[in-house]
Amino acid sequence: MSTPSVGFVGLGNMGGALAANVAATGVDLIVHDAAGPARAPAGSTFAAEVADVARAAEIVVLSLPDGIASEQVAAQLAGAAERRVTQVVDTSTIGVSAAGRITALLAARGIGYVDAPVSGGVAGARARTLTVMYAGADADCERVEPVLAALSDRRRRVGDRPGLAQALKLANNFLAAVALAATSEAVAFGTAAGLDMATMLDVLNSASGQNNATAEKFPNQVLTENYAAGFANSLMAKDLRLYLGEVRELDGPESMGAVTSSLWEAFAAAQPGVDFTRIYPFIRDA
């Protein structure tokens, strides 16, 4: 299957890394970011407006901070004069409801939509090891497969309609948030009692308490005091807000969700925009 012309809107930490992966494949890539051309990856062409991307590219990838931004950009793409875009791939974490609204908005203009949030961090994006979970109609998923392959080597279709990948991404981020917060509390307890953090992590990672936070976040970010995983606490708080809202929409269980969301909201309010791994000193020093 030939690779179509591709556009990319949103070149933040994650979007910039994903766009660089696409550019590295040698496709004709046109990009746009509200902050200007400084973030455009090598091998791409910067477009001054979203409408210019719509006129140049058949498939447009979005990497945006929230559902409001995704809806606004989708509307601009759909409304562009002489547009070429026929499919949109949204790697943003926006929630199930927003994915449904964008699907309808684009379908009204004959544009297919594939919901494709990612998990694995900026380092995972650069290493092509992050997971792209995607959902959409058969024809749309088939059409965008070359672009999904350009994003990462790990991809999994999880459903036949947009929104299902969002549900899985929110569940994933809820679990990641719980693990990081719980590990922070456990390690704070252990070190206060006199244990060495590195020793704790070695034992936990060979015992039943092992999780992504003990295996990856703490050794690489907390123990080293790097605190540079590339994901802001405000974004995690936003994702948990979305998760809790969707759970309540389905009248599902929320006891852990409510507590976890409250903790991350407090962290984001106290230290807005810091790396999410800094929840360890926030919890330790509370």
VOGUNU-753637 format. One record per residue (C-alpha): x negated, y negated, z; residue number from 0. Coordinates in nm, 4 decimals. Layout:
N
{x->X, y->Y, z->Z, i->NUM}
...
END
This chain:
286
{x->0.0000, y->0.0000, z->0.0000, i->0}
{x->-0.1428, y->-0.3400, z->-0.0961, i->1}
{x->-0.1870, y->-0.5972, z->0.1792, i->2}
{x->0.0343, y->-0.9036, z->0.1289, i->3}
{x->-0.0656, y->-1.2632, z->0.1935, i->4}
{x->-0.0507, y->-1.3287, z->0.5675, i->5}
{x->0.0168, y->-1.6287, z->0.7870, i->6}
{x->-0.0515, y->-1.6719, z->1.1572, i->7}
{x->0.1036, y->-1.9262, z->1.3939, i->8}
{x->-0.0395, y->-1.9682, z->1.7448, i->9}
{x->-0.4157, y->-1.9489, z->1.8024, i->10}
{x->-0.4486, y->-1.9446, z->2.1798, i->11}
{x->-0.6591, y->-1.6918, z->2.3710, i->12}
{x->-0.4725, y->-1.3891, z->2.2392, i->13}
{x->-0.3559, y->-1.5339, z->1.9089, i->14}
{x->-0.7046, y->-1.6488, z->1.8168, i->15}
{x->-0.8478, y->-1.3016, z->1.8760, i->16}
{x->-0.5696, y->-1.1315, z->1.6788, i->17}
{x->-0.5962, y->-1.3793, z->1.3920, i->18}
{x->-0.9723, y->-1.3164, z->1.3780, i->19}
{x->-0.8999, y->-0.9429, z->1.3438, i->20}
{x->-0.6701, y->-1.0112, z->1.0496, i->21}
{x->-0.9198, y->-1.2487, z->0.8879, i->22}
{x->-1.1942, y->-0.9858, z->0.9245, i->23}
{x->-1.0030, y->-0.7535, z->0.6893, i->24}
{x->-1.0537, y->-1.0023, z->0.4067, i->25}
{x->-0.6873, y->-1.0823, z->0.3462, i->26}
{x->-0.5744, y->-1.4243, z->0.2322, i->27}
{x->-0.4940, y->-1.5710, z->0.5775, i->28}
{x->-0.3363, y->-1.9107, z->0.6399, i->29}
{x->-0.3087, y->-2.0247, z->1.0020, i->30}
{x->-0.1482, y->-2.2992, z->1.2081, i->31}
{x->-0.1793, y->-2.4113, z->1.5675, i->32}
{x->-0.0284, y->-2.7167, z->1.7334, i->33}
{x->-0.3710, y->-2.7999, z->1.8806, i->34}
{x->-0.5243, y->-2.8438, z->1.5358, i->35}
{x->-0.7795, y->-2.6650, z->1.3143, i->36}
{x->-1.0556, y->-2.6119, z->1.5734, i->37}
{x->-0.9139, y->-2.2704, z->1.6659, i->38}
{x->-0.8873, y->-2.1384, z->1.3086, i->39}
{x->-1.0957, y->-1.8193, z->1.2730, i->40}
{x->-1.3683, y->-1.7837, z->1.0119, i->41}
{x->-1.2297, y->-1.6788, z->0.6786, i->42}
{x->-0.8887, y->-1.8426, z->0.7276, i->43}
{x->-0.7304, y->-2.1558, z->0.5849, i->44}
{x->-0.5698, y->-2.4031, z->0.8249, i->45}
{x->-0.2223, y->-2.5386, z->0.7454, i->46}
{x->-0.1102, y->-2.8706, z->0.8898, i->47}
{x->0.2541, y->-2.7611, z->0.9240, i->48}
{x->0.4463, y->-2.4396, z->0.9924, i->49}
{x->0.6348, y->-2.4988, z->0.6668, i->50}
{x->0.3044, y->-2.4783, z->0.4781, i->51}
{x->0.2498, y->-2.1323, z->0.6247, i->52}
{x->0.5994, y->-2.0291, z->0.5141, i->53}
{x->0.5245, y->-2.1426, z->0.1597, i->54}
{x->0.1887, y->-1.9616, z->0.1412, i->55}
{x->0.2421, y->-1.6288, z->0.3187, i->56}
{x->0.4763, y->-1.3344, z->0.2711, i->57}
{x->0.4314, y->-1.2040, z->0.6258, i->58}
{x->0.3849, y->-1.4416, z->0.9190, i->59}
{x->0.2549, y->-1.3312, z->1.2596, i->60}
{x->0.3484, y->-1.5293, z->1.5713, i->61}
{x->0.1515, y->-1.5454, z->1.8967, i->62}
{x->0.3306, y->-1.8030, z->2.1093, i->63}
{x->0.3775, y->-1.8726, z->2.4809, i->64}
{x->0.7510, y->-1.8091, z->2.5160, i->65}
{x->1.0858, y->-1.7482, z->2.3504, i->66}
{x->1.1611, y->-2.1173, z->2.3017, i->67}
{x->0.8440, y->-2.1617, z->2.0977, i->68}
{x->0.9107, y->-1.8458, z->1.8954, i->69}
{x->1.2666, y->-1.9558, z->1.8153, i->70}
{x->1.1490, y->-2.3006, z->1.7098, i->71}
{x->0.8799, y->-2.1634, z->1.4803, i->72}
{x->1.1152, y->-1.8997, z->1.3377, i->73}
{x->1.3645, y->-2.1752, z->1.2535, i->74}
{x->1.0921, y->-2.3783, z->1.0826, i->75}
{x->0.9814, y->-2.0782, z->0.8799, i->76}
{x->1.3381, y->-1.9949, z->0.7751, i->77}
{x->1.4164, y->-2.3546, z->0.6863, i->78}
{x->1.1055, y->-2.4268, z->0.4802, i->79}
{x->1.1632, y->-2.5299, z->0.1188, i->80}
{x->1.0219, y->-2.2908, z->-0.1437, i->81}
{x->0.9199, y->-2.0437, z->0.1244, i->82}
{x->0.7538, y->-1.7121, z->0.0400, i->83}
{x->0.7874, y->-1.5548, z->0.3839, i->84}
{x->0.9999, y->-1.2386, z->0.3873, i->85}
{x->0.8929, y->-1.0857, z->0.7217, i->86}
{x->0.7965, y->-1.2177, z->1.0641, i->87}
{x->0.5918, y->-1.0165, z->1.3151, i->88}
{x->0.6191, y->-1.1563, z->1.6678, i->89}
{x->0.3406, y->-1.0544, z->1.9076, i->90}
{x->0.4644, y->-1.2969, z->2.1754, i->91}
{x->0.6264, y->-1.1815, z->2.4999, i->92}
{x->0.9682, y->-1.3459, z->2.4816, i->93}
{x->1.2251, y->-1.1042, z->2.6278, i->94}
{x->1.5030, y->-0.8946, z->2.4814, i->95}
{x->1.7605, y->-1.1719, z->2.4496, i->96}
{x->1.5302, y->-1.4085, z->2.2607, i->97}
{x->1.4297, y->-1.1283, z->2.0232, i->98}
{x->1.7974, y->-1.0730, z->1.9457, i->99}
{x->1.8553, y->-1.4398, z->1.8728, i->100}
{x->1.5518, y->-1.4616, z->1.6454, i->101}
{x->1.6556, y->-1.1456, z->1.4616, i->102}
{x->1.9941, y->-1.3024, z->1.3826, i->103}
{x->1.8429, y->-1.6394, z->1.2899, i->104}
{x->1.6016, y->-1.4851, z->1.0409, i->105}
{x->1.8454, y->-1.2263, z->0.9050, i->106}
{x->2.0803, y->-1.5086, z->0.8062, i->107}
{x->1.8036, y->-1.6297, z->0.5726, i->108}
{x->1.7095, y->-1.2831, z->0.4462, i->109}
{x->1.3924, y->-1.2544, z->0.6550, i->110}
{x->1.3062, y->-0.9339, z->0.8411, i->111}
{x->1.1822, y->-0.9440, z->1.1995, i->112}
{x->0.9527, y->-0.6985, z->1.3772, i->113}
{x->0.9182, y->-0.7316, z->1.7524, i->114}
{x->0.5527, y->-0.6468, z->1.8307, i->115}
{x->0.4208, y->-0.7563, z->2.1721, i->116}
{x->0.0708, y->-0.6486, z->2.2706, i->117}
{x->-0.1003, y->-0.5247, z->2.5858, i->118}
{x->-0.4694, y->-0.4899, z->2.6609, i->119}
{x->-0.5993, y->-0.8426, z->2.7107, i->120}
{x->-0.8188, y->-1.0653, z->2.4995, i->121}
{x->-1.1143, y->-0.8297, z->2.5380, i->122}
{x->-0.8948, y->-0.5474, z->2.4105, i->123}
{x->-0.7899, y->-0.7589, z->2.1140, i->124}
{x->-1.1516, y->-0.8277, z->2.0216, i->125}
{x->-1.2403, y->-0.4608, z->2.0589, i->126}
{x->-0.9271, y->-0.3580, z->1.8634, i->127}
{x->-0.8220, y->-0.1377, z->2.1548, i->128}
{x->-0.5154, y->-0.3242, z->2.2734, i->129}
{x->-0.1785, y->-0.1585, z->2.2212, i->130}
{x->0.0704, y->-0.3039, z->1.9738, i->131}
{x->0.4178, y->-0.1779, z->2.0647, i->132}
{x->0.6626, y->-0.2612, z->1.7892, i->133}
{x->1.0283, y->-0.2177, z->1.6966, i->134}
{x->1.2344, y->-0.3016, z->1.3913, i->135}
{x->1.4265, y->-0.1665, z->1.0942, i->136}
{x->1.2541, y->0.1034, z->0.8880, i->137}
{x->1.2018, y->-0.1158, z->0.5811, i->138}
{x->1.0627, y->-0.4059, z->0.7831, i->139}
{x->0.8211, y->-0.1867, z->0.9803, i->140}
{x->0.6982, y->-0.0212, z->0.6606, i->141}
{x->0.6442, y->-0.3573, z->0.4929, i->142}
{x->0.4373, y->-0.5028, z->0.7796, i->143}
{x->0.2335, y->-0.1876, z->0.8550, i->144}
{x->-0.0833, y->-0.3216, z->0.6856, i->145}
{x->-0.0653, y->-0.6314, z->0.9054, i->146}
{x->-0.0058, y->-0.4287, z->1.2211, i->147}
{x->-0.3083, y->-0.2169, z->1.1260, i->148}
{x->-0.5131, y->-0.5351, z->1.0899, i->149}
{x->-0.4195, y->-0.6443, z->1.4424, i->150}
{x->-0.5409, y->-0.3343, z->1.6298, i->151}
{x->-0.6309, y->0.0320, z->1.5973, i->152}
{x->-0.3680, y->0.1259, z->1.8588, i->153}
{x->-0.0074, y->0.0934, z->1.7472, i->154}
{x->0.3159, y->0.2640, z->1.8503, i->155}
{x->0.6627, y->0.2147, z->1.7095, i->156}
{x->0.9051, y->0.2306, z->2.0011, i->157}
{x->1.2445, y->0.1650, z->1.8443, i->158}
{x->1.4485, y->0.0824, z->1.5366, i->159}
{x->1.5654, y->-0.2637, z->1.6390, i->160}
{x->1.3855, y->-0.5749, z->1.7616, i->161}
{x->1.4076, y->-0.6225, z->2.1373, i->162}
{x->1.3191, y->-0.2670, z->2.2330, i->163}
{x->0.9470, y->-0.3436, z->2.2214, i->164}
{x->1.0136, y->-0.6484, z->2.4375, i->165}
{x->1.1863, y->-0.4286, z->2.6955, i->166}
{x->0.8844, y->-0.1972, z->2.7056, i->167}
{x->0.6380, y->-0.4883, z->2.7266, i->168}
{x->0.8275, y->-0.6413, z->3.0200, i->169}
{x->0.8333, y->-0.3056, z->3.1998, i->170}
{x->0.4595, y->-0.2718, z->3.1348, i->171}
{x->0.3787, y->-0.6189, z->3.2675, i->172}
{x->0.5949, y->-0.5624, z->3.5749, i->173}
{x->0.3935, y->-0.2492, z->3.6543, i->174}
{x->0.0655, y->-0.4316, z->3.5882, i->175}
{x->0.1710, y->-0.7178, z->3.8159, i->176}
{x->0.2690, y->-0.4796, z->4.0946, i->177}
{x->-0.0607, y->-0.2899, z->4.0640, i->178}
{x->-0.2758, y->-0.6028, z->4.0721, i->179}
{x->-0.0899, y->-0.7550, z->4.3662, i->180}
{x->-0.0786, y->-0.4307, z->4.5639, i->181}
{x->-0.4471, y->-0.3608, z->4.4985, i->182}
{x->-0.5308, y->-0.7134, z->4.6128, i->183}
{x->-0.3472, y->-0.6565, z->4.9398, i->184}
{x->-0.5059, y->-0.3150, z->4.9943, i->185}
{x->-0.8581, y->-0.4373, z->4.9211, i->186}
{x->-0.8086, y->-0.7430, z->5.1426, i->187}
{x->-0.7086, y->-0.5070, z->5.4238, i->188}
{x->-1.0040, y->-0.2758, z->5.3649, i->189}
{x->-1.2674, y->-0.5496, z->5.3502, i->190}
{x->-1.1229, y->-0.7185, z->5.6591, i->191}
{x->-1.1628, y->-0.3862, z->5.8400, i->192}
{x->-1.5289, y->-0.3758, z->5.7366, i->193}
{x->-1.5293, y->-0.1701, z->5.4173, i->194}
{x->-1.7427, y->-0.2643, z->5.1167, i->195}
{x->-1.5300, y->-0.3540, z->4.8128, i->196}
{x->-1.7434, y->-0.1570, z->4.5671, i->197}
{x->-1.7231, y->0.1501, z->4.7898, i->198}
{x->-1.3468, y->0.1111, z->4.8161, i->199}
{x->-1.3108, y->0.0937, z->4.4385, i->200}
{x->-1.5323, y->0.3979, z->4.3816, i->201}
{x->-1.3215, y->0.6066, z->4.6191, i->202}
{x->-0.9845, y->0.4707, z->4.5054, i->203}
{x->-1.0724, y->0.5491, z->4.1447, i->204}
{x->-1.1274, y->0.9139, z->4.2336, i->205}
{x->-0.8198, y->0.9311, z->4.4565, i->206}
{x->-0.4453, y->0.8929, z->4.4257, i->207}
{x->-0.4544, y->0.5123, z->4.4572, i->208}
{x->-0.6251, y->0.4722, z->4.1182, i->209}
{x->-0.4543, y->0.2308, z->3.8755, i->210}
{x->-0.5495, y->-0.0225, z->3.6072, i->211}
{x->-0.6317, y->-0.2856, z->3.8678, i->212}
{x->-0.8729, y->-0.0592, z->4.0596, i->213}
{x->-1.0234, y->0.0832, z->3.7402, i->214}
{x->-1.0573, y->-0.2295, z->3.5284, i->215}
{x->-0.9485, y->-0.5627, z->3.6770, i->216}
{x->-1.1253, y->-0.5354, z->4.0112, i->217}
{x->-1.4597, y->-0.3910, z->3.8904, i->218}
{x->-1.4876, y->-0.6331, z->3.5958, i->219}
{x->-1.3250, y->-0.9500, z->3.7275, i->220}
{x->-1.2833, y->-0.9509, z->4.1067, i->221}
{x->-1.5912, y->-0.7684, z->4.2346, i->222}
{x->-1.8080, y->-0.9727, z->3.9958, i->223}
{x->-1.6149, y->-1.2926, z->4.0772, i->224}
{x->-1.5818, y->-1.3581, z->3.7025, i->225}
{x->-1.2045, y->-1.4115, z->3.7170, i->226}
{x->-1.1955, y->-1.4399, z->3.3386, i->227}
{x->-0.9589, y->-1.1715, z->3.2083, i->228}
{x->-0.8047, y->-1.4294, z->2.9747, i->229}
{x->-0.4444, y->-1.4208, z->3.0980, i->230}
{x->-0.3001, y->-1.7065, z->3.3028, i->231}
{x->-0.1038, y->-1.6525, z->3.6239, i->232}
{x->0.1677, y->-1.8822, z->3.4871, i->233}
{x->0.2200, y->-1.6429, z->3.1944, i->234}
{x->0.2490, y->-1.3456, z->3.4281, i->235}
{x->0.5015, y->-1.5380, z->3.6382, i->236}
{x->0.6946, y->-1.6140, z->3.3182, i->237}
{x->0.6917, y->-1.2485, z->3.2117, i->238}
{x->0.8209, y->-1.1384, z->3.5529, i->239}
{x->1.0934, y->-1.4011, z->3.5338, i->240}
{x->1.1962, y->-1.2551, z->3.1977, i->241}
{x->1.1823, y->-0.9016, z->3.3358, i->242}
{x->1.3980, y->-0.9868, z->3.6355, i->243}
{x->1.6487, y->-1.1680, z->3.4158, i->244}
{x->1.6823, y->-0.8715, z->3.1807, i->245}
{x->1.7169, y->-0.6285, z->3.4752, i->246}
{x->1.9971, y->-0.8401, z->3.6201, i->247}
{x->2.1635, y->-0.8580, z->3.2788, i->248}
{x->2.1812, y->-0.4760, z->3.2870, i->249}
{x->2.2743, y->-0.4678, z->3.6575, i->250}
{x->1.9643, y->-0.2559, z->3.7228, i->251}
{x->1.7591, y->-0.2059, z->4.0404, i->252}
{x->1.5487, y->-0.5065, z->4.1319, i->253}
{x->1.4154, y->-0.4686, z->4.4866, i->254}
{x->1.0515, y->-0.4422, z->4.3772, i->255}
{x->1.1047, y->-0.6808, z->4.0878, i->256}
{x->1.2410, y->-0.9577, z->4.3060, i->257}
{x->0.9574, y->-0.9340, z->4.5599, i->258}
{x->0.6887, y->-0.9149, z->4.2916, i->259}
{x->0.8302, y->-1.2040, z->4.0925, i->260}
{x->0.8530, y->-1.4200, z->4.4054, i->261}
{x->0.4869, y->-1.3554, z->4.4875, i->262}
{x->0.3646, y->-1.4435, z->4.1388, i->263}
{x->0.5838, y->-1.7546, z->4.1260, i->264}
{x->0.4239, y->-1.8710, z->4.4528, i->265}
{x->0.0759, y->-1.8028, z->4.3150, i->266}
{x->0.1459, y->-1.9886, z->3.9891, i->267}
{x->0.2928, y->-2.2846, z->4.1799, i->268}
{x->-0.0064, y->-2.3058, z->4.4159, i->269}
{x->-0.2750, y->-2.2660, z->4.1456, i->270}
{x->-0.1129, y->-2.3284, z->3.8056, i->271}
{x->-0.2861, y->-2.1924, z->3.4980, i->272}
{x->-0.5698, y->-1.9998, z->3.6641, i->273}
{x->-0.6720, y->-1.6499, z->3.5556, i->274}
{x->-0.4260, y->-1.3951, z->3.6882, i->275}
{x->-0.7008, y->-1.1903, z->3.8552, i->276}
{x->-0.7405, y->-1.4759, z->4.1047, i->277}
{x->-0.4368, y->-1.3370, z->4.2799, i->278}
{x->-0.6871, y->-1.1454, z->4.4942, i->279}
{x->-0.8296, y->-1.4500, z->4.6785, i->280}
{x->-0.4788, y->-1.6012, z->4.6851, i->281}
{x->-0.3471, y->-1.2955, z->4.8711, i->282}
{x->-0.6620, y->-1.2495, z->5.0796, i->283}
{x->-0.6598, y->-1.6086, z->5.2038, i->284}
{x->-0.2838, y->-1.6417, z->5.2557, i->285}
END
